[in-house]
Amino acid sequence: MKAFLNVLKNIFWICILLTILIVFTDYMMVKSDKEPIFCIKKDTLVKDDYTIYRCTGIVYKYYSITSDSYYSKKFVPIWSKDTE
């Protein structure tokens, strides 16, 4: 039983480290003006005068808001409200 718990503990920590690595990698991609790599869901919302590109990752959301004279990007936690 103790060996089984050690295996579960190791699997847990590996999952946590992989999640941190994925989020850090995507954050650095966004910071260097590139698109995130590990998007689970991508979509684009086109309004009359602006466009929102959304990327949902494991524990984050990325928004790129573009219009004729405005550009913004946000990298926020998954539990934050949607931008529209």
C-alpha positions as CSV (number, residue, x, y, z in Angstrom):
1,M,0.0,0.0,0.0
2,K,2.9,2.4,0.8
3,A,4.4,1.8,-2.6
4,F,1.1,2.5,-4.3
5,L,0.8,5.8,-2.5
6,N,4.4,6.7,-3.5
7,V,3.5,6.0,-7.1
8,L,0.4,8.2,-6.9
9,K,2.4,11.0,-5.2
10,N,5.0,10.9,-7.9
11,I,2.3,10.9,-10.7
12,F,0.7,13.9,-8.9
13,W,3.9,15.9,-8.8
14,I,4.8,15.1,-12.4
15,C,1.3,16.4,-13.5
16,I,1.9,19.6,-11.5
17,L,5.3,20.2,-13.0
18,L,4.0,19.5,-16.5
19,T,1.2,22.0,-16.0
20,I,3.6,24.6,-14.8
21,L,5.9,24.0,-17.7
22,I,3.0,24.3,-20.2
23,V,1.7,27.5,-18.7
24,F,5.2,29.0,-18.5
25,T,5.9,28.1,-22.2
26,D,2.7,29.6,-23.4
27,Y,3.2,32.7,-21.3
28,M,6.6,33.3,-22.8
29,M,5.2,32.7,-26.3
30,V,2.6,35.4,-25.7
31,K,5.2,37.7,-24.2
32,S,7.3,37.5,-27.3
33,D,4.2,38.3,-29.5
34,K,3.6,34.7,-30.7
35,E,0.5,32.5,-30.3
36,P,0.4,30.0,-27.5
37,I,1.2,26.4,-28.4
38,F,-0.9,24.4,-26.0
39,C,-4.4,25.7,-26.7
40,I,-7.2,23.3,-26.0
41,K,-9.8,25.5,-27.6
42,K,-9.4,28.3,-30.1
43,D,-12.0,30.6,-31.4
44,T,-12.4,34.1,-33.0
45,L,-15.2,36.5,-32.3
46,V,-15.7,39.2,-34.9
47,K,-17.7,42.2,-34.0
48,D,-18.4,45.4,-36.1
49,D,-15.2,47.2,-35.2
50,Y,-12.9,44.7,-33.4
51,T,-11.9,41.1,-33.4
52,I,-11.2,38.9,-30.3
53,Y,-9.0,35.8,-30.7
54,R,-9.5,33.5,-27.7
55,C,-7.3,30.6,-26.7
56,T,-8.2,28.4,-23.7
57,G,-5.4,26.4,-22.2
58,I,-5.2,24.0,-19.2
59,V,-5.4,26.7,-16.5
60,Y,-5.3,29.9,-18.5
61,K,-7.1,32.0,-21.1
62,Y,-5.4,34.1,-23.7
63,Y,-7.2,37.0,-25.5
64,S,-5.9,39.1,-28.4
65,I,-8.2,42.1,-29.1
66,T,-7.6,43.9,-32.3
67,S,-9.2,46.9,-34.0
68,D,-8.1,49.6,-36.5
69,S,-6.3,51.6,-33.8
70,Y,-6.1,49.3,-30.8
71,Y,-4.3,46.1,-29.9
72,S,-4.4,44.3,-26.6
73,K,-3.4,40.9,-25.3
74,K,-4.3,39.3,-22.0
75,F,-3.1,36.2,-20.4
76,V,-5.4,35.4,-17.4
77,P,-6.4,32.5,-15.1
78,I,-9.1,30.1,-16.3
79,W,-11.5,31.3,-13.6
80,S,-11.6,34.9,-14.7
81,K,-14.6,36.3,-16.6
82,D,-14.7,36.2,-20.4
83,T,-13.8,39.3,-22.4
84,E,-16.3,40.4,-24.9
